[in-house]
């Protein structure tokens, strides 16, 4: 197995303290939003191998060579990922694992399903939309289901409320300019009501919407309680229509160990906290608000699933081996957790699929490699993988 050297992404919404606290290092004062573990081309992990495994031309066999995990997998997909995973997902690691640390709210967003992503990507490629321009929507042709597991108290939004509940939330604020939205929510069947109101919010006159958001923020601040999170969001995004759109969604609070699964078309946003996030290896995001970035309203409305859903907080299912699995309906990733106790027998994790093991507490060992919080290893398919010691390990792999 290979120890991973990972990149921390300094997105503006990132916490300045949560990742440094986990790693046991001093904060730099700059936001540290996400640590990426995997083979995404945007920030692939790096490993160091010695000898023939490095496969670098004109390099002595005994010389340690640092390479990206992307290049290592590309050199031998079947050897690193296993033949079954390559046949099912292609010659790339199908998931991306992250530590996510939100200091301020992330954008309100949705992700496409596989068919939508393939269609959208092909359309933008056909129209020669450059991949790096701000209005480009589809960065790749893959879907992006994701799972977030809380390491600290963690809150955010997940899925639409029932229209009547959203109407009640708006009416309770006592803001006159919200009344037309509440009336629409009560006047139509669920799908039509949610679609019509979200469309109206996102296409409203910006100046009028800014006044509404100011009034919503003041009312939420005055009332407090369950409205306090919306006041906090409005503080970070004054005048943003996403503040009003957020009233359509379920507010969720996770305790450490609890998780949320976000499927295609489900609007969501993370507000604050530290978590382990895993997703299909994609960068496709359609934003609904709480952002200065481009919002493609027609495409967004094509992707959103306009149906009320319960957030469905996940708690892991324990097995006799001690593995605690977070069940999801996708094959691109499988996330589980091990709480290793002092004196317990080593646990054999050898598998025919690729794995990333991430330590979040204690000082466990993966093979001969000692791990501290925030450290991780890549285990190629079929390689012996035994974990021992004391601490908490997350295991990321696939269903192949």
C-alpha positions in Angstrom: 0.0 0.0 0.0 1.0 3.6 -0.5 0.9 6.6 1.8 -0.9 9.4 0.2 0.3 13.0 -0.1 -2.9 15.1 -0.5 -3.8 18.6 -1.6 -5.9 21.0 0.5 -8.1 23.3 -1.6 -8.3 26.9 -0.2 -11.8 27.7 -1.3 -13.2 30.9 0.3 -15.9 29.1 2.2 -13.5 26.8 4.0 -12.9 26.9 7.7 -9.6 28.3 8.9 -9.4 25.9 11.9 -11.2 22.6 11.4 -8.7 20.8 9.1 -5.6 22.1 11.0 -7.2 21.0 14.3 -7.7 17.4 12.9 -4.1 17.4 11.6 -2.7 18.8 14.8 -1.0 21.7 13.1 -1.2 25.5 13.6 -3.8 27.3 11.4 -2.3 29.5 8.7 -5.2 32.0 8.9 -6.2 31.0 5.3 -9.3 29.0 4.6 -8.7 25.2 4.2 -11.9 23.8 2.6 -11.2 20.4 1.2 -8.5 17.8 1.3 -8.8 15.6 -1.8 -7.8 11.9 -1.7 -7.9 10.1 -5.0 -7.1 10.5 -8.7 -9.2 13.4 -9.8 -7.2 15.4 -12.3 -7.9 18.6 -10.5 -5.8 17.7 -7.5 -4.6 14.1 -7.6 -3.0 12.5 -4.6 0.7 11.7 -4.9 2.5 8.5 -3.9 6.2 7.5 -3.8 7.2 4.1 -5.1 10.6 2.5 -5.4 11.8 0.1 -8.1 10.0 -1.4 -11.1 6.6 -0.3 -9.7 7.5 3.3 -10.3 7.9 2.6 -14.1 9.6 5.9 -14.8 12.0 5.6 -17.7 15.8 6.2 -17.1 15.3 6.0 -13.4 17.5 3.6 -11.3 15.3 0.9 -9.9 16.2 1.7 -6.3 15.3 5.4 -6.6 12.1 6.5 -4.9 9.9 8.3 -7.3 6.9 10.5 -6.5 4.0 10.2 -9.0 0.4 11.3 -9.1 -2.1 8.5 -8.3 -3.7 9.4 -11.7 -0.5 8.5 -13.6 0.1 5.3 -11.5 -3.4 4.1 -12.3 -3.1 5.1 -16.0 0.0 3.0 -16.3 -1.7 -0.2 -15.1 -5.4 0.2 -14.6 -6.2 -3.5 -14.1 -3.3 -4.0 -11.6 -4.2 -1.0 -9.5 -8.0 -1.1 -9.7 -8.7 -4.8 -10.4 -10.2 -6.1 -13.6 -13.8 -6.1 -12.4 -13.6 -2.4 -11.5 -12.1 -1.5 -14.8 -14.7 -3.4 -16.7 -17.5 -1.7 -14.7 -16.2 1.8 -14.4 -13.4 2.2 -16.9 -9.7 2.7 -16.3 -9.9 5.3 -13.5 -10.6 5.4 -9.8 -14.4 5.9 -9.8 -14.6 7.8 -6.5 -13.1 10.9 -4.8 -12.7 11.0 -1.0 -12.4 14.3 0.8 -12.2 15.9 4.2 -14.6 18.8 3.9 -14.5 21.8 6.4 -17.1 24.4 5.9 -16.6 27.7 7.7 -19.4 29.6 5.8 -22.2 28.2 3.8 -21.5 26.5 0.4 -23.6 27.3 -2.6 -27.1 25.9 -3.0 -26.6 23.3 -5.7 -27.7 20.1 -7.5 -25.9 17.4 -9.5 -27.1 15.7 -12.7 -27.8 12.0 -13.1 -25.6 10.1 -15.5 -27.8 10.5 -18.6 -28.1 14.2 -18.0 -24.4 14.7 -17.5 -23.6 12.8 -20.7 -26.1 14.8 -22.6 -25.0 18.2 -21.2 -21.3 17.5 -21.6 -21.8 16.4 -25.2 -23.8 19.5 -26.0 -21.2 21.9 -24.5 -18.5 20.0 -26.3 -20.4 20.2 -29.6 -20.8 24.0 -29.1 -17.1 24.3 -28.3 -17.7 25.9 -24.8 -14.2 26.1 -23.3 -13.9 23.9 -20.2 -12.5 26.7 -18.0 -15.0 29.5 -18.7 -17.3 30.6 -15.8 -20.5 29.8 -17.7 -19.4 26.2 -18.6 -21.8 23.8 -16.7 -20.5 20.3 -17.4 -16.9 19.6 -16.6 -17.2 15.9 -17.5 -19.7 13.3 -18.6 -20.2 11.7 -15.2 -22.8 11.9 -12.4 -22.0 13.0 -8.9 -23.9 11.3 -6.2 -22.3 12.0 -2.8 -22.3 11.1 0.9 -21.2 13.4 3.7 -20.4 11.9 7.2 -20.1 14.3 10.1 -16.9 14.3 12.2 -18.1 17.4 14.2 -21.6 18.8 14.5 -22.6 19.6 10.9 -25.6 21.4 9.4 -27.0 22.2 6.1 -30.0 21.9 3.7 -31.2 18.7 2.0 -34.2 18.3 -0.3 -37.5 20.1 -0.7 -39.9 20.4 2.2 -43.5 19.7 1.5 -45.0 22.8 -0.2 -47.4 23.5 2.8 -44.5 23.4 5.2 -42.4 25.8 3.0 -45.4 28.1 2.8 -45.8 28.1 6.6 -42.1 28.9 7.0 -42.4 31.9 4.7 -45.6 33.1 6.3 -44.1 32.9 9.8 -41.5 35.5 8.9 -44.1 38.1 8.2 -42.5 39.5 5.1 -45.1 40.8 2.7 -43.0 40.1 -0.5 -43.0 36.4 0.4 -46.8 36.1 0.3 -47.0 35.5 -3.4 -44.6 32.5 -3.1 -46.6 31.1 -0.2 -49.8 31.4 -2.1 -48.3 29.6 -5.1 -47.1 26.8 -2.8 -50.6 26.3 -1.6 -52.3 26.6 -4.9 -50.8 23.8 -7.0 -49.9 20.1 -6.7 -46.4 19.4 -5.3 -44.2 19.3 -8.4 -45.8 22.2 -10.1 -45.8 24.3 -6.9 -42.1 23.7 -6.2 -41.1 24.3 -9.8 -43.1 27.5 -10.2 -41.9 29.0 -6.9 -38.2 28.2 -7.5 -38.5 29.6 -11.0 -40.1 32.7 -9.7 -37.4 33.2 -7.1 -34.5 32.7 -9.5 -35.9 35.0 -12.2 -37.2 37.8 -9.9 -36.0 41.4 -10.4 -32.6 41.5 -8.6 -33.3 44.8 -6.8 -36.7 43.7 -5.5 -35.2 40.3 -4.5 -32.4 42.1 -2.6 -35.1 44.0 -0.6 -36.9 40.7 0.2 -33.7 39.1 1.3 -32.9 42.0 3.6 -36.4 41.7 5.2 -36.0 38.0 5.5 -32.7 38.4 7.2 -34.1 40.9 9.7 -37.1 38.7 10.5 -35.0 35.5 10.9 -32.6 37.4 13.2 -35.5 38.7 15.3 -37.3 35.4 15.6 -34.2 33.2 16.0 -34.6 29.5 16.9 -35.2 27.4 13.7 -34.8 30.6 11.6 -31.3 31.5 13.0 -29.5 29.5 10.2 -31.3 31.6 7.5 -30.1 34.8 9.2 -26.6 33.4 9.2 -26.8 32.6 5.5 -28.2 36.0 4.6 -25.3 37.6 6.5 -22.8 35.8 4.2 -24.9 36.3 1.0 -26.7 39.7 1.3 -29.3 40.1 -1.4 -28.8 36.6 -2.8 -32.0 34.9 -4.1 -30.7 31.6 -2.7 -31.6 32.9 0.8 -35.3 32.8 -0.2 -34.8 29.5 -2.1 -33.3 28.0 1.1 -36.7 28.4 2.8 -38.0 25.7 0.4 -35.6 23.1 1.8 -35.2 20.9 4.8 -32.8 22.2 7.4 -30.6 19.3 8.8 -28.3 18.9 11.7 -25.9 16.0 11.9 -24.1 14.7 14.9 -20.7 13.0 14.6 -21.0 9.7 12.9 -24.3 10.6 11.1 -24.4 11.0 7.4 -26.5 12.3 4.4 -26.7 10.8 1.0 -27.3 13.3 -1.8 -28.7 11.8 -5.0 -29.0 13.4 -8.5 -31.4 16.3 -8.7 -31.7 16.9 -4.9 -31.0 20.5 -4.0 -28.6 20.9 -1.0 -26.1 23.1 0.7 -23.6 22.6 3.6 -23.6 25.4 6.2 -20.8 24.5 8.6 -18.7 21.7 10.2 -16.1 19.0 9.4 -17.0 15.8 7.6 -15.7 12.9 5.4 -17.2 13.3 2.0 -17.2 10.7 -0.8 -18.6 11.1 -4.3 -18.4 9.7 -7.8 -15.4 11.1 -9.5 -17.0 14.1 -11.1 -17.0 17.9 -10.9 -20.5 18.6 -12.3 -22.4 21.2 -10.2 -25.4 23.3 -11.1 -25.9 26.2 -8.7 -29.2 27.6 -7.4 -27.9 30.5 -5.3 -25.7 31.5 -2.3 -22.9 32.1 -4.8 -21.4 34.8 -7.0 -20.8 32.2 -9.7 -22.8 31.6 -12.8 -26.4 30.2 -12.5 -27.8 28.6 -15.6 -31.5 28.8 -14.7 -33.0 26.8 -17.6 -30.5 24.0 -17.3 -30.9 24.0 -13.5 -34.7 23.6 -13.8 -34.1 20.7 -16.2 -32.0 18.9 -13.6 -33.8 19.6 -10.3 -36.2 16.9 -9.0 -39.2 18.8 -7.8 -40.4 16.4 -5.2 -40.5 16.8 -1.4 -38.2 14.4 0.4 -37.2 13.5 3.9 -33.5 14.2 4.6 -33.0 10.6 5.6 -30.1 10.8 8.1 -27.9 7.7 7.8 -26.3 5.8 10.7 -23.9 3.0 9.9 -24.9 -0.6 10.0 -22.4 -2.7 12.0 -21.2 -6.1 10.8 -19.5 -9.0 12.9 -16.1 -7.9 11.6 -16.5 -4.5 13.2 -17.0 -2.7 9.9 -19.8 0.0 10.1 -21.2 0.5 6.6 -23.1 3.6 5.3 -25.6 2.0 2.8 -26.1 3.9 -0.4 -27.8 3.0 -3.8 -24.7 3.6 -5.9 -21.8 1.4 -7.0 -19.1 4.0 -7.6 -18.3 4.3 -3.9 -18.8 2.4 -0.6 -17.9 4.1 2.6 -17.5 2.4 6.0 -15.9 3.0 9.3 -13.8 1.0 11.8 -13.4 2.0 15.5 -10.3 0.0 16.5 -9.9 -0.9 20.2 -6.7 -1.5 22.2 -5.7 -5.1 22.2 -8.2 -6.2 19.5 -7.0 -8.6 16.8 -5.9 -7.0 13.5 -8.7 -6.7 10.8 -8.0 -8.0 7.3 -9.4 -5.6 4.7 -7.8 -7.3 1.6 -10.2 -6.9 -1.3 -10.3 -7.3 -5.1 -11.2 -3.6 -5.4 -9.1 -0.4 -4.9 -9.3 1.2 -1.4 -8.4 4.4 0.4 -8.1 4.2 4.2 -8.3 7.5 6.1 -7.5 7.9 9.8 -9.7 10.5 11.6 -8.7 9.7 15.2 -6.0 7.8 17.2 -2.9 6.1 15.9 -3.9 3.0 13.9 -1.6 1.1 11.5 -2.4 0.1 8.0 0.0 -2.8 7.3 3.4 -1.4 8.5 2.3 2.3 8.0 1.4 4.2 11.1 -1.3 6.8 10.6 -2.3 9.9 12.4 -5.5 11.9 12.0 -5.9 13.2 8.5 -3.4 10.7 7.0 -4.4 8.2 4.4 -3.2 5.3 2.2 -4.1 3.8 -1.2 -4.4 0.0 -1.3 -4.3 -1.4 -4.9 -6.8 -4.2 -5.7 -5.7 -7.5 -4.3 -2.9 -6.2 -2.1 -2.8 -7.4 1.5 -4.5 -4.9 3.8 -4.5 -5.4 7.5 -5.3 -2.7 10.0 -4.6 -2.7 13.7 -3.9 -0.5 16.7 -6.3 2.1 18.2 -8.3 4.7 16.4 -10.9 5.4 13.8 -10.4 4.5 10.1 -12.7 5.3 7.2 -12.6 2.8 4.3 -13.5 4.0 0.8 -13.9 1.5 -2.0 -16.3 0.4 -4.8 -19.0 -2.1 -5.5 -17.6 -4.1 -8.4 
